[in-house]
């Protein structure tokens, strides 16, 4: 687990095969970008999980890393 600062160089080096993203239901105004630099790779949704408070987990596999 970690943020985009940790994940971006690992993605660039193709050392990541799965991503787990959490959606927290809070309005933050302009928000924070997920990636500071562009990353475009196909993702395959593996599973989701929703909690009663509205938080959602999205678990993806990066295509080509299976």
N, CA, C and O atoms as CSV, one atom per row, in Angstrom:
chain,resi,resn,atom,element,x,y,z
A,1,UNK,N,N,0.847,-1.174,0.000
A,1,UNK,CA,C,0.000,0.000,0.000
A,1,UNK,C,C,0.895,1.240,0.000
A,1,UNK,O,O,2.013,1.220,0.514
A,2,UNK,N,N,0.400,2.260,-0.559
A,2,UNK,CA,C,1.122,3.519,-0.616
A,2,UNK,C,C,0.411,4.460,-1.551
A,2,UNK,O,O,-0.568,4.083,-2.196
A,3,UNK,N,N,0.881,5.653,-1.629
A,3,UNK,CA,C,0.267,6.652,-2.493
A,3,UNK,C,C,0.908,6.678,-3.870
A,3,UNK,O,O,1.759,5.851,-4.197
A,4,UNK,N,N,0.481,7.645,-4.666
A,4,UNK,CA,C,0.989,7.737,-6.035
A,4,UNK,C,C,2.481,8.094,-6.077
A,4,UNK,O,O,3.164,7.754,-7.043
A,5,UNK,N,N,2.990,8.769,-5.051
A,5,UNK,CA,C,4.415,9.095,-5.022
A,5,UNK,C,C,5.251,7.820,-4.992
A,5,UNK,O,O,6.298,7.744,-5.635
A,6,UNK,N,N,4.794,6.831,-4.254
A,6,UNK,CA,C,5.480,5.537,-4.201
A,6,UNK,C,C,5.156,4.694,-5.437
A,6,UNK,O,O,6.047,4.074,-6.018
A,7,UNK,N,N,3.891,4.674,-5.835
A,7,UNK,CA,C,3.455,3.782,-6.917
A,7,UNK,C,C,3.959,4.199,-8.294
A,7,UNK,O,O,4.270,3.330,-9.109
A,8,UNK,N,N,4.051,5.492,-8.584
A,8,UNK,CA,C,4.409,5.960,-9.933
A,8,UNK,C,C,5.745,5.413,-10.429
A,8,UNK,O,O,5.789,4.886,-11.540
A,9,UNK,N,N,6.836,5.509,-9.668
A,9,UNK,CA,C,8.093,4.947,-10.175
A,9,UNK,C,C,8.056,3.427,-10.300
A,9,UNK,O,O,8.702,2.860,-11.181
A,10,UNK,N,N,7.302,2.766,-9.421
A,10,UNK,CA,C,7.174,1.313,-9.506
A,10,UNK,C,C,6.374,0.909,-10.742
A,10,UNK,O,O,6.701,-0.079,-11.400
A,11,UNK,N,N,5.326,1.672,-11.058
A,11,UNK,CA,C,4.566,1.432,-12.287
A,11,UNK,C,C,5.451,1.651,-13.513
A,11,UNK,O,O,5.424,0.855,-14.451
A,12,UNK,N,N,6.232,2.728,-13.502
A,12,UNK,CA,C,7.137,3.018,-14.621
A,12,UNK,C,C,8.117,1.872,-14.844
A,12,UNK,O,O,8.450,1.554,-15.985
A,13,UNK,N,N,8.577,1.253,-13.767
A,13,UNK,CA,C,9.537,0.153,-13.856
A,13,UNK,C,C,8.844,-1.202,-14.069
A,13,UNK,O,O,9.501,-2.243,-14.104
A,14,UNK,N,N,7.515,-1.178,-14.211
A,14,UNK,CA,C,6.712,-2.393,-14.413
A,14,UNK,C,C,6.912,-3.408,-13.284
A,14,UNK,O,O,7.013,-4.611,-13.526
A,15,UNK,N,N,6.967,-2.899,-12.039
A,15,UNK,CA,C,7.134,-3.747,-10.861
A,15,UNK,C,C,5.833,-3.933,-10.088
A,15,UNK,O,O,5.821,-4.567,-9.033
A,16,UNK,N,N,4.740,-3.383,-10.609
A,16,UNK,CA,C,3.438,-3.483,-9.944
A,16,UNK,C,C,2.525,-4.328,-10.812
A,16,UNK,O,O,2.427,-4.102,-12.018
A,17,UNK,N,N,1.846,-5.313,-10.201
A,17,UNK,CA,C,0.915,-6.128,-10.985
A,17,UNK,C,C,-0.531,-5.957,-10.546
A,17,UNK,O,O,-1.443,-6.385,-11.253
A,18,UNK,N,N,-0.758,-5.334,-9.380
A,18,UNK,CA,C,-2.112,-5.083,-8.915
A,18,UNK,C,C,-2.200,-3.717,-8.241
A,18,UNK,O,O,-1.227,-3.228,-7.667
A,19,UNK,N,N,-3.384,-3.112,-8.321
A,19,UNK,CA,C,-3.656,-1.842,-7.646
A,19,UNK,C,C,-4.908,-2.008,-6.805
A,19,UNK,O,O,-5.880,-2.626,-7.241
A,20,UNK,N,N,-4.884,-1.458,-5.601
A,20,UNK,CA,C,-6.070,-1.421,-4.748
A,20,UNK,C,C,-6.345,0.045,-4.454
A,20,UNK,O,O,-5.555,0.723,-3.797
A,21,UNK,N,N,-7.476,0.517,-4.951
A,21,UNK,CA,C,-7.858,1.918,-4.780
A,21,UNK,C,C,-9.044,1.999,-3.833
A,21,UNK,O,O,-10.000,1.232,-3.949
A,22,UNK,N,N,-8.973,2.927,-2.904
A,22,UNK,CA,C,-10.069,3.153,-1.973
A,22,UNK,C,C,-10.754,4.462,-2.318
A,22,UNK,O,O,-10.092,5.485,-2.496
A,23,UNK,N,N,-12.062,4.437,-2.413
A,23,UNK,CA,C,-12.861,5.638,-2.640
A,23,UNK,C,C,-13.504,5.987,-1.305
A,23,UNK,O,O,-14.275,5.206,-0.749
A,24,UNK,N,N,-13.174,7.175,-0.801
A,24,UNK,CA,C,-13.701,7.636,0.474
A,24,UNK,C,C,-14.723,8.733,0.168
A,24,UNK,O,O,-14.374,9.731,-0.462
A,25,UNK,N,N,-15.971,8.570,0.597
A,25,UNK,CA,C,-17.032,9.502,0.216
A,25,UNK,C,C,-16.956,10.838,0.958
A,25,UNK,O,O,-17.693,11.079,1.914
A,26,UNK,N,N,-16.057,11.691,0.500
A,26,UNK,CA,C,-15.907,13.036,1.066
A,26,UNK,C,C,-15.702,14.008,-0.083
A,26,UNK,O,O,-14.943,13.719,-1.007
A,27,UNK,N,N,-16.363,15.149,-0.040
A,27,UNK,CA,C,-16.149,16.194,-1.037
A,27,UNK,C,C,-14.965,17.044,-0.595
A,27,UNK,O,O,-14.947,17.568,0.519
A,28,UNK,N,N,-13.975,17.177,-1.478
A,28,UNK,CA,C,-12.743,17.889,-1.133
A,28,UNK,C,C,-12.511,19.111,-2.013
A,28,UNK,O,O,-11.382,19.596,-2.092
A,29,UNK,N,N,-13.520,19.610,-2.660
A,29,UNK,CA,C,-13.305,20.744,-3.554
A,29,UNK,C,C,-12.674,20.273,-4.841
A,29,UNK,O,O,-13.245,19.424,-5.526
A,30,UNK,N,N,-11.511,20.799,-5.194
A,30,UNK,CA,C,-10.836,20.447,-6.447
A,30,UNK,C,C,-10.285,19.026,-6.417
A,30,UNK,O,O,-10.089,18.417,-7.468
A,31,UNK,N,N,-10.038,18.501,-5.242
A,31,UNK,CA,C,-9.527,17.139,-5.148
A,31,UNK,C,C,-8.037,17.042,-5.404
A,31,UNK,O,O,-7.361,18.041,-5.649
A,32,UNK,N,N,-7.549,15.832,-5.343
A,32,UNK,CA,C,-6.132,15.542,-5.527
A,32,UNK,C,C,-6.024,14.547,-6.673
A,32,UNK,O,O,-6.702,13.520,-6.653
A,33,UNK,N,N,-5.179,14.828,-7.686
A,33,UNK,CA,C,-5.058,13.876,-8.791
A,33,UNK,C,C,-4.466,12.549,-8.310
A,33,UNK,O,O,-3.597,12.520,-7.439
A,34,UNK,N,N,-4.956,11.459,-8.893
A,34,UNK,CA,C,-4.436,10.143,-8.526
A,34,UNK,C,C,-2.972,10.010,-8.925
A,34,UNK,O,O,-2.168,9.469,-8.166
A,35,UNK,N,N,-2.619,10.502,-10.116
A,35,UNK,CA,C,-1.237,10.441,-10.608
A,35,UNK,C,C,-0.774,11.836,-10.982
A,35,UNK,O,O,-1.523,12.602,-11.588
A,36,UNK,N,N,0.438,12.164,-10.630
A,36,UNK,CA,C,1.006,13.467,-11.006
A,36,UNK,C,C,1.440,13.462,-12.464
A,36,UNK,O,O,1.441,14.507,-13.114
A,37,UNK,N,N,1.805,12.307,-12.977
A,37,UNK,CA,C,2.151,12.171,-14.391
A,37,UNK,C,C,1.206,11.161,-15.013
A,37,UNK,O,O,0.595,10.359,-14.306
A,38,UNK,N,N,1.085,11.196,-16.316
A,38,UNK,CA,C,0.125,10.317,-16.975
A,38,UNK,C,C,0.539,8.855,-16.953
A,38,UNK,O,O,1.694,8.524,-17.218
A,39,UNK,N,N,-0.399,7.992,-16.638
A,39,UNK,CA,C,-0.218,6.541,-16.720
A,39,UNK,C,C,-1.436,6.004,-17.448
A,39,UNK,O,O,-2.572,6.253,-17.042
A,40,UNK,N,N,-1.201,5.278,-18.507
A,40,UNK,CA,C,-2.318,4.716,-19.259
A,40,UNK,C,C,-2.027,3.249,-19.547
A,40,UNK,O,O,-1.257,2.913,-20.447
A,41,UNK,N,N,-2.663,2.382,-18.759
A,41,UNK,CA,C,-2.531,0.938,-18.963
A,41,UNK,C,C,-3.883,0.314,-18.694
A,41,UNK,O,O,-4.597,0.747,-17.790
A,42,UNK,N,N,-4.245,-0.701,-19.468
A,42,UNK,CA,C,-5.526,-1.360,-19.224
A,42,UNK,C,C,-5.524,-2.067,-17.868
A,42,UNK,O,O,-4.525,-2.659,-17.459
A,43,UNK,N,N,-6.666,-1.989,-17.182
A,43,UNK,CA,C,-6.830,-2.635,-15.887
A,43,UNK,C,C,-7.982,-3.623,-15.958
A,43,UNK,O,O,-8.966,-3.397,-16.662
A,44,UNK,N,N,-7.849,-4.724,-15.220
A,44,UNK,CA,C,-8.916,-5.720,-15.116
A,44,UNK,C,C,-9.424,-5.685,-13.680
A,44,UNK,O,O,-8.656,-5.890,-12.740
A,45,UNK,N,N,-10.716,-5.426,-13.513
A,45,UNK,CA,C,-11.300,-5.378,-12.180
A,45,UNK,C,C,-11.369,-6.786,-11.605
A,45,UNK,O,O,-11.992,-7.668,-12.195
A,46,UNK,N,N,-10.729,-7.002,-10.448
A,46,UNK,CA,C,-10.724,-8.311,-9.796
A,46,UNK,C,C,-11.857,-8.446,-8.780
A,46,UNK,O,O,-12.529,-9.475,-8.717
A,47,UNK,N,N,-12.058,-7.385,-7.983
A,47,UNK,CA,C,-13.122,-7.438,-6.988
A,47,UNK,C,C,-13.409,-6.043,-6.472
A,47,UNK,O,O,-12.613,-5.120,-6.639
A,48,UNK,N,N,-14.558,-5.914,-5.847
A,48,UNK,CA,C,-14.934,-4.681,-5.158
A,48,UNK,C,C,-15.446,-5.051,-3.776
A,48,UNK,O,O,-15.876,-6.180,-3.535
A,49,UNK,N,N,-15.394,-4.102,-2.892
A,49,UNK,CA,C,-15.989,-4.282,-1.568
A,49,UNK,C,C,-16.485,-2.917,-1.112
A,49,UNK,O,O,-15.760,-1.925,-1.187
A,50,UNK,N,N,-17.727,-2.877,-0.639
A,50,UNK,CA,C,-18.293,-1.626,-0.130
A,50,UNK,C,C,-18.596,-1.779,1.355
A,50,UNK,O,O,-19.080,-2.821,1.795
A,51,UNK,N,N,-18.305,-0.727,2.126
A,51,UNK,CA,C,-18.600,-0.695,3.549
A,51,UNK,C,C,-19.853,0.139,3.787
A,51,UNK,O,O,-20.204,0.965,2.945
A,52,UNK,N,N,-20.538,-0.059,4.916
A,52,UNK,CA,C,-21.769,0.682,5.211
A,52,UNK,C,C,-21.595,2.204,5.218
A,52,UNK,O,O,-22.551,2.929,4.944
A,53,UNK,N,N,-20.390,2.698,5.526
A,53,UNK,CA,C,-20.175,4.152,5.553
A,53,UNK,C,C,-19.966,4.740,4.162
A,53,UNK,O,O,-19.781,5.949,4.024
A,54,UNK,N,N,-19.995,3.886,3.117
A,54,UNK,CA,C,-19.865,4.368,1.744
A,54,UNK,C,C,-18.482,4.208,1.147
A,54,UNK,O,O,-18.311,4.415,-0.054
A,55,UNK,N,N,-17.482,3.842,1.951
A,55,UNK,CA,C,-16.149,3.627,1.404
A,55,UNK,C,C,-16.162,2.381,0.514
A,55,UNK,O,O,-16.822,1.389,0.824
A,56,UNK,N,N,-15.420,2.451,-0.597
A,56,UNK,CA,C,-15.399,1.354,-1.565
A,56,UNK,C,C,-13.953,1.005,-1.907
A,56,UNK,O,O,-13.120,1.889,-2.108
A,57,UNK,N,N,-13.669,-0.289,-1.969
A,57,UNK,CA,C,-12.375,-0.796,-2.425
A,57,UNK,C,C,-12.534,-1.265,-3.868
A,57,UNK,O,O,-13.470,-1.997,-4.188
A,58,UNK,N,N,-11.629,-0.847,-4.728
A,58,UNK,CA,C,-11.560,-1.319,-6.110
A,58,UNK,C,C,-10.216,-2.010,-6.280
A,58,UNK,O,O,-9.172,-1.371,-6.148
A,59,UNK,N,N,-10.227,-3.301,-6.571
A,59,UNK,CA,C,-9.009,-4.099,-6.676
A,59,UNK,C,C,-8.814,-4.460,-8.148
A,59,UNK,O,O,-9.643,-5.156,-8.734
A,60,UNK,N,N,-7.727,-3.989,-8.740
A,60,UNK,CA,C,-7.457,-4.172,-10.163
A,60,UNK,C,C,-6.172,-4.960,-10.388
A,60,UNK,O,O,-5.243,-4.905,-9.582
A,61,UNK,N,N,-6.137,-5.686,-11.488
A,61,UNK,CA,C,-4.897,-6.294,-11.989
A,61,UNK,C,C,-4.491,-5.493,-13.224
A,61,UNK,O,O,-5.328,-5.149,-14.059
A,62,UNK,N,N,-3.208,-5.207,-13.325
A,62,UNK,CA,C,-2.715,-4.506,-14.500
A,62,UNK,C,C,-2.624,-5.499,-15.637
A,62,UNK,O,O,-1.955,-6.525,-15.519
A,63,UNK,N,N,-3.292,-5.203,-16.738
A,63,UNK,CA,C,-3.342,-6.120,-17.884
A,63,UNK,C,C,-1.939,-6.439,-18.358
A,63,UNK,O,O,-1.080,-5.560,-18.426
A,64,UNK,N,N,-1.709,-7.720,-18.688
A,64,UNK,CA,C,-0.412,-8.166,-19.140
A,64,UNK,C,C,0.509,-8.631,-18.024
A,64,UNK,O,O,1.615,-9.102,-18.287
A,65,UNK,N,N,0.058,-8.501,-16.770
A,65,UNK,CA,C,0.908,-8.904,-15.643
A,65,UNK,C,C,0.448,-10.213,-15.017
A,65,UNK,O,O,0.923,-10.585,-13.943
A,66,UNK,N,N,-0.481,-10.925,-15.683
A,66,UNK,CA,C,-0.959,-12.174,-15.095
A,66,UNK,C,C,0.026,-13.295,-15.309
A,66,UNK,O,O,-0.218,-14.422,-14.877
